């Protein structure tokens, strides 16, 4: 209870310190747009690289499991496809974010 009270007092005491007058908004220049495009490109590149590595590891592990126990192929197929779909959805989300940035 004492920690909660200290946290609340610190939070409310710090509020006036963060209060400041509005600053005029800066205009974006063409170089800023170029940096945003570069950030978007790097975002999608990292997401695609990570997604490709994860999909390769998923497929390799599933095929290794099927090779060791062919009777378990039915039990491994659905979770593998679900995992691949979730991995691909993360890459698509990164693409959407990159397109929104640029």
C-alpha positions in Angstrom: 0.0 0.0 0.0 2.9 2.3 0.8 4.5 1.7 -2.6 1.2 2.5 -4.3 0.9 5.8 -2.5 4.5 6.7 -3.3 3.9 5.9 -6.9 0.7 8.0 -7.1 2.3 11.0 -5.4 5.3 10.8 -7.7 3.0 10.6 -10.7 0.9 13.6 -9.7 3.8 15.6 -8.6 5.6 15.1 -11.9 2.6 16.3 -14.0 3.3 20.0 -13.7 6.9 19.4 -14.8 5.8 17.9 -18.0 3.2 20.6 -18.7 4.6 22.9 -21.4 3.2 25.2 -24.0 2.5 23.9 -27.4 5.4 24.0 -29.8 4.8 24.9 -33.4 4.7 21.8 -35.6 7.7 21.3 -37.9 7.1 20.9 -41.6 8.4 17.7 -43.1 11.0 18.1 -45.8 11.8 15.8 -48.7 14.7 14.4 -46.8 12.4 13.4 -43.9 10.2 11.6 -46.4 13.2 9.8 -47.7 14.2 8.6 -44.2 10.7 7.4 -43.6 10.8 5.4 -46.8 14.1 4.0 -45.8 12.7 3.0 -42.4 9.7 1.4 -44.1 12.0 -0.6 -46.4 14.2 -1.7 -43.5 11.1 -2.7 -41.6 9.7 -4.9 -44.3 13.2 -6.4 -45.0 13.7 -7.4 -41.4 10.2 -8.9 -41.3 10.6 -10.8 -44.5 14.0 -12.2 -43.4 12.6 -13.2 -40.0 9.5 -14.7 -41.6 11.5 -16.7 -44.1 13.9 -18.0 -41.5 10.9 -19.0 -39.3 9.1 -20.7 -42.1 12.2 -22.6 -43.1 12.8 -23.8 -39.5 9.1 -24.8 -39.2 9.1 -26.8 -42.4 12.4 -28.5 -41.6 11.3 -29.4 -38.1 7.9 -30.8 -39.3 9.5 -32.8 -42.1 12.1 -34.1 -39.6 9.3 -35.3 -37.3 7.5 -36.9 -40.2 10.7 -38.6 -41.4 11.2 -40.1 -37.9 7.6 -41.1 -37.4 5.6 -41.3 -40.7 2.4 -42.3 -38.7 2.4 -38.8 -37.1 2.2 -36.9 -40.3 -1.5 -36.2 -39.8 -0.9 -34.8 -36.4 2.0 -32.6 -37.6 0.4 -31.2 -40.8 -2.4 -29.0 -39.3 -0.2 -27.4 -36.6 2.5 -26.8 -39.2 0.1 -25.1 -41.6 -1.4 -23.0 -38.8 2.1 -21.9 -37.7 3.1 -21.0 -41.3 -0.1 -19.0 -41.6 0.6 -17.1 -38.4 4.2 -16.4 -39.4 3.1 -15.1 -42.8 0.4 -12.9 -41.2 3.2 -11.2 -39.2 5.0 -10.4 -42.4 1.8 -9.1 -43.9 1.3 -6.9 -40.9 4.8 -5.5 -41.3 4.1 -4.8 -45.0 0.9 -2.9 -44.0 2.8 -0.8 -41.5 5.6 -0.1 -44.0 3.0 1.0 -46.6 1.3 3.2 -44.0 4.7 4.9 -43.1 5.6 5.8 -46.7 
